[in-house]
Amino acid sequence: MLIAKVIGTTVSTIKDEKLVSKKLLIVRQTDEGGSPVGKPYVAVDTVDAGIGDLVLTCAGSSARQTAITKDTPVDAVIMAVIDSLEVDGKTTFKKS
């Protein structure tokens, strides 16, 4: 699992039939405090995340294990919206 921040949306009118009605969001990997550390990528949203949310994502075959993405051609999925993060007893992120 990776921590990522939702930074945008993707609109695709022509896509595989198994992706019809799936929300595709642009996310960027972050550190535990929410600072960007990776490149942006597209993930299927299964939890109604929005721009600015810190989320948990997974990639590869694990991305096809949710009820919404089972047997679909996806490589990344958003599976949780993070409310807070605590590292070494210190809160590094808290959703406002």
C-alpha positions as CSV (number, residue, x, y, z in Angstrom):
1,M,0.0,0.0,0.0
2,L,1.1,3.5,-0.7
3,I,0.1,6.9,0.8
4,A,-1.0,9.3,-2.0
5,K,-2.7,12.6,-2.4
6,V,-5.5,13.1,-4.9
7,I,-4.3,15.9,-7.2
8,G,-6.8,15.7,-10.2
9,T,-9.4,13.9,-12.2
10,T,-9.3,12.0,-15.5
11,V,-12.1,12.1,-18.1
12,S,-12.2,9.3,-20.6
13,T,-15.2,8.8,-22.9
14,I,-13.8,5.8,-24.7
15,K,-12.5,3.0,-22.5
16,D,-12.8,-0.7,-21.8
17,E,-16.4,-1.6,-21.0
18,K,-15.4,-2.9,-17.6
19,L,-14.2,0.7,-16.7
20,V,-17.5,2.4,-17.7
21,S,-18.8,4.4,-14.8
22,K,-15.6,4.0,-12.8
23,K,-14.2,7.3,-11.4
24,L,-10.5,7.7,-12.4
25,L,-8.4,10.1,-10.2
26,I,-4.9,11.4,-10.6
27,V,-2.9,10.7,-7.4
28,R,0.7,11.4,-6.4
29,Q,2.6,9.3,-3.8
30,T,3.5,11.2,-0.6
31,D,5.5,10.7,2.5
32,E,3.7,10.2,5.9
33,G,3.2,14.0,6.3
34,G,1.6,14.4,2.9
35,S,4.6,15.9,1.1
36,P,4.9,14.7,-2.6
37,V,7.7,12.1,-3.2
38,G,6.6,10.3,-6.4
39,K,5.2,10.7,-9.9
40,P,1.5,11.2,-10.5
41,Y,-0.5,8.1,-11.6
42,V,-4.1,7.3,-12.3
43,A,-6.1,5.1,-9.9
44,V,-9.7,3.8,-9.9
45,D,-11.6,5.4,-6.9
46,T,-13.6,2.9,-4.9
47,V,-14.3,5.1,-1.9
48,D,-15.6,8.4,-3.3
49,A,-12.3,10.3,-2.6
50,G,-11.9,13.9,-3.8
51,I,-9.2,16.3,-4.8
52,G,-6.9,17.1,-1.8
53,D,-7.7,13.9,0.1
54,L,-4.8,11.8,1.4
55,V,-5.6,8.2,0.4
56,L,-4.3,4.6,0.5
57,T,-3.6,3.0,-2.8
58,C,-2.4,-0.3,-4.0
59,A,-1.1,-1.4,-7.4
60,G,-0.6,-4.4,-9.5
61,S,-2.7,-7.5,-9.1
62,S,-3.8,-6.3,-5.6
63,A,-5.6,-3.4,-7.3
64,R,-8.0,-6.0,-8.8
65,Q,-9.1,-7.4,-5.5
66,T,-11.8,-4.9,-4.5
67,A,-15.5,-5.6,-5.3
68,I,-15.5,-2.7,-7.8
69,T,-12.2,-3.6,-9.6
70,K,-12.4,-7.4,-9.7
71,D,-11.6,-8.7,-13.1
72,T,-11.0,-5.3,-14.6
73,P,-7.9,-4.0,-16.4
74,V,-6.6,-1.7,-13.6
75,D,-3.1,-1.3,-12.1
76,A,-3.9,1.1,-9.3
77,V,-6.9,1.6,-6.9
78,I,-7.8,4.0,-4.1
79,M,-9.1,1.8,-1.3
80,A,-9.3,4.2,1.7
81,V,-9.4,7.9,2.6
82,I,-7.0,8.7,5.4
83,D,-8.4,10.5,8.5
84,S,-5.1,10.7,10.3
85,L,-1.6,9.3,10.4
86,E,0.6,8.7,13.5
87,V,4.3,7.9,13.2
88,D,6.5,7.2,16.3
89,G,3.8,8.5,18.6
90,K,3.5,11.8,16.7
91,T,0.5,12.8,14.5
92,T,1.9,13.6,11.1
93,F,-1.4,14.2,9.3
94,K,-4.9,15.0,10.4
95,K,-7.8,15.6,8.0
96,S,-9.3,19.0,8.6
